[in-house]
Amino acid sequence: MVVFRKSAELSDYLHIKRSEGNSIGFVPTMGALHKGHISLVEASKKRGLITVCSIFVNPTQFNDKSDLAKYPVTTEADLELLLGAGCDVVFLPDEKEVYPQGAENTPVYDFGSLEAVLEGAMRPGHFRGVGQVVGRLLEIVQPQALFLGRKDYQQCLVIADLVKQMHLATEVVRCDTRREPDGLAMSSRNRRLTEPQRTVAGLIYQCLVSIQSKNGATPFAIVQKECDDILRKKGFEPEYIALANADTLSPLANYDAAQPMVALIAARIGDTRLIDNIAVV
């Protein structure tokens, strides 16, 4: 496994690999890696791709600076996990390397309605920051395939739109969410949960399964209220419990068999914010 801190050196290395007939797979992360991240690396490796993983905590996507300050940094442990997974290349840039002209002079992208609903509404400016950093990383790595986890469903749609806006041939590969035994979606934020909070955190997934299972049997508004009550009784503060078109994230007031659907939940417990989603079929 080769580690680079300079974008020019990484680009030169990958150019050589391409000239030897290799294709590049890319897994962008902010570190604090877990099995979910590693599953993305494994998905790339299964395709026979030279697999690059970046670790960079991007300041421009945090609308809450205290959240940025609390984001865990576990670089040594991350490198051990990546080495064990057979990752080929790790990119560990600093902020000046990612934004050499300053973040304020780095292109931003407009994602229209995608950045105005759900996560976009709760975290203003978040997806502009995501687009900014992923756009820059794509310029550096120039991958044939980009691997993302479905847990960040809205982010997957935003990045797919980014790839189109950048006129790239990069394939966006969405990989299934990895879960703990109780259903909790694996996330770097989970390590911030206290033991009592962790005990009830799987309720988010249980609520999503309930929304999925009652498709066509119970009006969504009733299921939504049931889920809200369950979560609040266990100490959560739900930010949204939503049903939306799976392609556009246009909100749906009720189940609609004529549209692809996804259910999404964001909820806080203590000072930790958790998100998850499930396809509704």
C-alpha positions as CSV (number, residue, x, y, z in Angstrom):
1,M,0.0,0.0,0.0
2,V,1.4,3.4,-1.1
3,V,0.6,6.6,0.8
4,F,0.6,10.0,-0.8
5,R,0.2,13.4,0.7
6,K,0.8,15.4,-2.5
7,S,-1.7,15.5,-5.3
8,A,0.9,15.9,-8.0
9,E,2.7,12.8,-6.9
10,L,-0.5,10.8,-6.7
11,S,-1.5,11.9,-10.1
12,D,1.8,10.9,-11.6
13,Y,1.7,7.5,-9.9
14,L,-1.9,6.8,-11.2
15,H,-0.9,8.0,-14.7
16,I,1.8,5.2,-14.7
17,K,-0.7,2.7,-13.5
18,R,-3.2,3.6,-16.3
19,S,-0.4,3.4,-18.9
20,E,0.1,-0.2,-17.7
21,G,-3.5,-1.0,-18.5
22,N,-5.0,-0.6,-15.1
23,S,-8.3,1.1,-14.2
24,I,-8.8,3.1,-11.0
25,G,-11.4,2.7,-8.3
26,F,-11.9,5.5,-5.8
27,V,-13.3,5.5,-2.2
28,P,-13.4,9.1,-0.8
29,T,-13.7,9.2,3.1
30,M,-13.2,11.5,6.0
31,G,-11.5,8.8,8.0
32,A,-12.6,7.2,11.3
33,L,-13.1,4.1,9.1
34,H,-15.3,1.1,9.9
35,K,-16.5,-2.0,8.1
36,G,-18.8,0.0,5.9
37,H,-15.9,1.9,4.4
38,I,-13.9,-1.3,4.1
39,S,-16.7,-2.9,2.2
40,L,-16.4,-0.1,-0.5
41,V,-12.7,-0.9,-0.8
42,E,-13.5,-4.6,-1.1
43,A,-16.1,-3.8,-3.8
44,S,-13.5,-2.0,-5.8
45,K,-10.9,-4.7,-5.3
46,K,-13.4,-7.4,-6.5
47,R,-13.5,-5.5,-9.8
48,G,-9.7,-5.8,-10.2
49,L,-9.3,-2.0,-9.9
50,I,-6.3,-0.2,-8.5
51,T,-8.1,1.1,-5.4
52,V,-7.5,4.5,-4.0
53,C,-8.9,5.7,-0.7
54,S,-8.7,9.3,0.4
55,I,-8.9,10.5,4.0
56,F,-9.6,14.1,4.4
57,V,-11.9,15.8,6.9
58,N,-13.4,18.5,4.6
59,P,-14.2,21.7,6.5
60,T,-16.5,23.2,3.8
61,Q,-19.2,20.6,4.3
62,F,-19.7,21.3,8.0
63,N,-22.3,24.0,8.6
64,D,-21.8,23.3,12.3
65,K,-18.2,24.1,13.2
66,S,-18.5,22.3,16.6
67,D,-19.4,19.2,14.6
68,L,-16.2,19.6,12.7
69,A,-14.2,20.0,15.9
70,K,-15.7,16.8,17.3
71,Y,-15.1,14.7,14.2
72,P,-12.9,11.7,15.1
73,V,-9.4,11.5,13.6
74,T,-8.0,7.9,13.8
75,T,-5.4,7.9,11.0
76,E,-3.1,5.1,12.2
77,A,-6.0,2.8,12.8
78,D,-7.5,3.7,9.4
79,L,-4.3,2.8,7.7
80,E,-4.2,-0.5,9.4
81,L,-7.7,-1.3,8.2
82,L,-6.9,-0.3,4.7
83,L,-3.8,-2.3,4.6
84,G,-5.7,-5.4,5.8
85,A,-8.3,-4.8,3.1
86,G,-5.7,-4.8,0.3
87,C,-6.1,-1.1,-0.5
88,D,-3.5,-0.1,-3.1
89,V,-3.2,3.7,-2.5
90,V,-4.1,6.1,0.3
91,F,-4.3,9.8,-0.3
92,L,-3.8,11.8,2.9
93,P,-3.8,15.5,1.9
94,D,-4.0,18.6,4.1
95,E,-6.4,21.4,3.4
96,K,-3.8,23.4,1.3
97,E,-3.3,20.4,-0.9
98,V,-7.0,20.0,-1.6
99,Y,-7.7,23.7,-1.9
100,P,-4.4,25.2,-3.2
101,Q,-6.2,28.5,-4.2
102,G,-8.3,28.5,-1.0
103,A,-11.7,26.9,-0.6
104,E,-13.3,30.2,-1.6
105,N,-11.7,30.1,-5.0
106,T,-12.5,26.4,-5.7
107,P,-15.5,25.7,-7.9
108,V,-18.9,25.0,-6.3
109,Y,-21.8,23.3,-8.0
110,D,-25.6,23.9,-7.9
111,F,-27.6,20.7,-7.2
112,G,-31.0,22.4,-7.5
113,S,-33.8,20.8,-5.5
114,L,-31.5,18.0,-4.3
115,E,-29.8,20.4,-1.9
116,A,-33.0,22.1,-0.7
117,V,-34.7,19.1,0.9
118,L,-34.0,16.7,3.8
119,E,-30.2,16.9,4.6
120,G,-29.9,20.0,2.4
121,A,-32.6,21.8,4.4
122,M,-31.3,20.7,7.8
123,R,-27.6,21.4,6.9
124,P,-27.5,24.5,4.7
125,G,-24.4,24.6,2.4
126,H,-23.5,21.0,3.3
127,F,-23.9,19.6,-0.2
128,R,-22.1,22.5,-1.8
129,G,-19.2,21.6,0.4
130,V,-19.5,17.9,-0.6
131,G,-19.6,18.8,-4.3
132,Q,-16.6,21.1,-3.9
133,V,-14.3,18.5,-2.2
134,V,-15.4,15.5,-4.3
135,G,-15.1,17.5,-7.5
136,R,-11.5,18.4,-6.5
137,L,-10.7,14.8,-5.6
138,L,-12.1,13.5,-8.8
139,E,-9.9,15.9,-10.7
140,I,-6.9,14.5,-8.9
141,V,-7.7,10.8,-9.0
142,Q,-9.6,10.5,-12.3
143,P,-11.2,7.2,-11.4
144,Q,-13.1,4.9,-13.7
145,A,-15.4,4.0,-10.8
146,L,-16.4,5.8,-7.6
147,F,-17.7,3.7,-4.7
148,L,-20.2,5.2,-2.3
149,G,-22.3,3.8,0.6
150,R,-26.1,3.9,0.4
151,K,-26.4,5.1,4.0
152,D,-25.7,8.6,2.7
153,Y,-28.5,8.2,0.1
154,Q,-28.9,11.9,-0.7
155,Q,-25.2,12.3,-1.0
156,C,-25.1,9.5,-3.5
157,L,-27.6,11.4,-5.7
158,V,-25.7,14.6,-5.3
159,I,-22.4,13.1,-6.3
160,A,-24.0,11.3,-9.3
161,D,-25.3,14.7,-10.4
162,L,-21.8,16.2,-9.8
163,V,-20.2,13.6,-12.1
164,K,-22.7,14.6,-14.8
165,Q,-22.0,18.3,-14.3
166,M,-18.3,17.6,-14.6
167,H,-18.9,15.6,-17.8
168,L,-17.0,12.6,-16.4
169,A,-17.2,9.0,-17.6
170,T,-16.8,7.8,-14.0
171,E,-19.2,5.1,-12.9
172,V,-20.9,5.9,-9.6
173,V,-21.3,2.6,-7.7
174,R,-23.7,2.6,-4.8
175,C,-23.0,-0.2,-2.3
176,D,-25.4,-1.6,0.3
177,T,-25.4,-0.1,3.8
178,R,-23.4,-2.2,6.3
179,R,-25.3,-2.7,9.6
180,E,-24.6,-3.8,13.1
181,P,-26.6,-6.9,14.4
182,D,-29.4,-4.7,15.7
183,G,-29.7,-2.9,12.3
184,L,-27.9,0.3,13.2
185,A,-26.2,1.6,10.1
186,M,-22.4,1.7,10.5
187,S,-21.2,5.2,10.8
188,S,-18.2,7.1,12.2
189,R,-20.6,9.0,14.4
190,N,-21.7,5.8,16.2
191,R,-18.5,5.9,18.3
192,R,-19.9,9.1,19.9
193,L,-22.9,7.3,21.3
194,T,-23.0,6.5,25.1
195,E,-23.8,3.0,26.1
196,P,-27.5,3.7,26.8
197,Q,-27.8,5.6,23.5
198,R,-26.2,2.8,21.6
199,T,-28.7,0.4,23.2
200,V,-31.7,2.2,21.6
201,A,-30.0,3.4,18.4
202,G,-31.2,0.4,16.3
203,L,-34.7,1.8,16.6
204,I,-34.1,4.0,13.6
205,Y,-33.7,1.0,11.4
206,Q,-36.7,-0.7,13.0
207,C,-38.8,2.4,12.1
208,L,-37.6,2.3,8.5
209,V,-38.5,-1.4,8.3
210,S,-42.0,-0.6,9.7
211,I,-42.4,2.1,7.0
212,Q,-41.4,-0.4,4.3
213,S,-43.6,-3.2,5.6
214,K,-46.8,-1.0,5.8
215,N,-46.6,0.1,2.2
216,G,-50.1,-0.2,0.7
217,A,-51.6,-1.2,4.1
218,T,-51.5,1.9,6.2
219,P,-51.4,5.6,5.2
220,F,-47.9,7.0,5.5
221,A,-49.0,9.8,7.8
222,I,-50.0,7.3,10.4
223,V,-46.8,5.3,10.1
224,Q,-44.8,8.5,10.3
225,K,-46.6,9.5,13.5
226,E,-46.0,6.0,15.0
227,C,-42.3,6.2,14.3
228,D,-42.0,9.7,15.7
229,D,-43.7,8.7,18.9
230,I,-41.4,5.6,19.3
231,L,-38.3,7.5,18.7
232,R,-39.2,10.4,21.1
233,K,-40.1,8.0,23.9
234,K,-36.6,6.6,23.7
235,G,-34.9,9.9,23.8
236,F,-34.5,10.8,20.1
237,E,-35.3,14.1,18.6
238,P,-36.4,13.3,15.0
239,E,-35.5,15.9,12.4
240,Y,-37.4,14.2,9.6
241,I,-39.2,11.0,9.0
242,A,-39.8,11.2,5.2
243,L,-41.1,9.3,2.2
244,A,-39.7,10.5,-1.1
245,N,-39.3,9.6,-4.8
246,A,-36.1,7.5,-4.9
247,D,-34.7,9.3,-7.9
248,T,-35.4,12.9,-7.2
249,L,-36.1,13.0,-3.4
250,S,-39.4,14.9,-4.1
251,P,-41.4,14.4,-1.0
252,L,-44.4,12.0,-1.0
253,A,-47.4,12.5,1.2
254,N,-48.4,8.9,0.9
255,Y,-47.2,5.6,-0.6
256,D,-47.4,5.6,-4.4
257,A,-46.8,2.4,-6.2
258,A,-46.3,4.3,-9.5
259,Q,-43.0,5.8,-8.2
260,P,-39.8,4.4,-6.9
261,M,-39.8,5.2,-3.2
262,V,-37.3,5.6,-0.4
263,A,-37.9,6.2,3.3
264,L,-35.4,8.4,5.2
265,I,-34.9,9.3,8.8
266,A,-32.6,11.8,10.6
267,A,-32.7,12.0,14.4
268,R,-30.5,13.3,17.2
269,I,-29.8,11.5,20.4
270,G,-27.8,13.5,22.8
271,D,-25.3,15.4,20.7
272,T,-25.1,12.8,18.0
273,R,-27.0,13.0,14.8
274,L,-27.8,9.8,12.9
275,I,-29.3,9.2,9.4
276,D,-30.5,6.1,7.6
277,N,-32.8,5.1,4.8
278,I,-34.4,2.1,3.2
279,A,-36.0,1.3,-0.2
280,V,-39.8,1.0,-0.1
281,V,-41.1,-1.5,-2.6
